[in-house]
Amino acid sequence: MNEVIKQLRIHKGLTQRELAKISGLQQSTICRIEKDCSKTSWNKILKLLVALKLDVKKFIDKLSAYNETKVYDFLSLIIDNPKIRKELDQNPRVLALKVLRIFTN
């Protein structure tokens, strides 16, 4: 999710400082979230998504529309396939861009 937020920000042509001003969060918080959002509250993530003018309802609807088994199978493929895992480790932007396409279309 951290790379998705970063790519959304870049796609919108915003700096971290500009996004901080729009979202009401500190620039240092945005920097931390873009590096690793695993310990970030959903409240802060939602603030960023709203500030980035992402349709949050559409985002949540798409997220909940996915079949859990398919999501699990997809994640298992990434985790269990060393070639794919290595490729994503080398370029996490690839996965982030794919996720962006899903949630912004």
CORFEN-V741605 format. One record per helix or strand. SS is the DSSP state (H for helix, E for strand). FROM is the first residue (numbers start at 1). TO is the last residue. If there is no record, write none. Layout:
BEGIN
SS;FROM;TO  SS;FROM;TO
END
This chain:
BEGIN
H;2;11  H;16;23  H;27;35  H;42;51  H;56;65  H;68;80  H;82;90  H;92;104
END
